[in-house]
Amino acid sequence: MKNSSTKAAATILLSAALLTLSACTSSSTKHAGNIDSIRNNPSPAMHNLSQRYSDRSNTRALVIDTDLRSMQDDFDHIFHLNRPSRLHSNIKPN
């Protein structure tokens, strides 16, 4: 019993050591561990100080959508299309 648990523990330790040694390898010369790539662009995913390209695209899409829907509401208010006319005496309930 003790011999099989010792072999299992040794196997687990050996595989953990192999995984640890092979987990952080890279064949590329331009990777996150290269100090020159970090110095040249310390925040590669950022488009401005607080947003990535995808964040800015999402914000633009939200702003355009909100603005267009607001303009439709404004159009309805300007041309009095947001409620029925009150010019006649026969007012119908909504």
C-alpha positions as CSV (number, residue, x, y, z in Angstrom):
1,M,0.0,0.0,0.0
2,K,2.7,2.4,1.0
3,N,4.8,1.6,-2.1
4,S,1.9,2.4,-4.5
5,S,1.1,5.7,-2.8
6,T,4.8,6.6,-2.9
7,K,4.8,5.9,-6.7
8,A,1.7,7.9,-7.2
9,A,3.1,10.9,-5.3
10,A,6.3,10.7,-7.2
11,T,4.5,10.6,-10.5
12,I,2.4,13.6,-9.5
13,L,5.4,15.6,-8.4
14,L,7.3,14.7,-11.6
15,S,4.4,15.7,-13.9
16,A,3.9,18.9,-11.9
17,A,7.7,19.7,-12.3
18,L,7.5,19.1,-16.1
19,L,4.4,21.2,-16.5
20,T,6.0,24.0,-14.5
21,L,9.1,24.0,-16.7
22,S,7.2,23.9,-20.0
23,A,4.3,26.3,-19.2
24,C,6.1,29.6,-19.8
25,T,8.1,28.8,-23.0
26,S,7.8,30.9,-26.1
27,S,9.5,30.6,-29.4
28,S,8.8,34.2,-30.5
29,T,11.3,36.9,-29.8
30,K,8.5,39.5,-29.4
31,H,6.5,38.3,-26.4
32,A,5.4,39.7,-23.1
33,G,8.6,38.8,-21.4
34,N,10.7,40.8,-23.9
35,I,11.6,44.1,-22.1
36,D,11.9,46.0,-25.4
37,S,8.4,45.2,-26.4
38,I,7.2,46.3,-23.0
39,R,9.1,49.6,-23.1
40,N,7.9,50.4,-26.7
41,N,4.2,49.8,-25.9
42,P,3.5,49.2,-22.1
43,S,-0.3,49.0,-22.8
44,P,-0.7,47.4,-26.2
45,A,-4.5,46.7,-25.9
46,M,-5.4,50.3,-24.9
47,H,-6.6,52.8,-27.4
48,N,-6.7,55.8,-25.1
49,L,-6.1,56.2,-21.4
50,S,-9.1,54.2,-20.2
51,Q,-10.5,52.2,-23.1
52,R,-9.6,49.5,-25.6
53,Y,-10.6,49.6,-29.3
54,S,-13.5,47.3,-28.6
55,D,-14.7,49.5,-25.7
56,R,-14.6,52.6,-27.9
57,S,-16.5,50.8,-30.6
58,N,-19.2,49.7,-28.1
59,T,-19.5,53.2,-26.8
60,R,-19.9,54.7,-30.3
61,A,-22.5,52.1,-31.2
62,L,-24.4,52.9,-28.0
63,V,-24.2,56.6,-28.5
64,I,-25.4,56.4,-32.1
65,D,-28.3,54.2,-31.2
66,T,-29.3,56.4,-28.3
67,D,-29.0,59.6,-30.4
68,L,-31.1,58.2,-33.3
69,R,-33.8,57.0,-30.9
70,S,-33.8,60.4,-29.2
71,M,-34.0,62.2,-32.5
72,Q,-37.1,60.2,-33.4
73,D,-38.7,61.2,-30.1
74,D,-37.8,64.8,-30.8
75,F,-39.3,64.6,-34.2
76,D,-42.5,63.3,-32.7
77,H,-42.6,66.1,-30.2
78,I,-41.9,68.8,-32.8
79,F,-44.6,67.7,-35.1
80,H,-47.0,66.8,-32.3
81,L,-47.1,63.2,-33.2
82,N,-46.6,62.0,-29.7
83,R,-50.3,62.4,-28.7
84,P,-53.6,62.9,-30.3
85,S,-54.8,66.4,-31.2
86,R,-56.8,68.3,-28.7
87,L,-58.3,70.7,-31.3
88,H,-61.8,69.2,-31.4
89,S,-64.4,69.0,-28.7
90,N,-65.0,65.2,-29.0
91,I,-62.0,64.0,-26.9
92,K,-61.6,60.3,-26.8
93,P,-60.1,58.5,-23.9
94,N,-56.7,57.0,-24.4
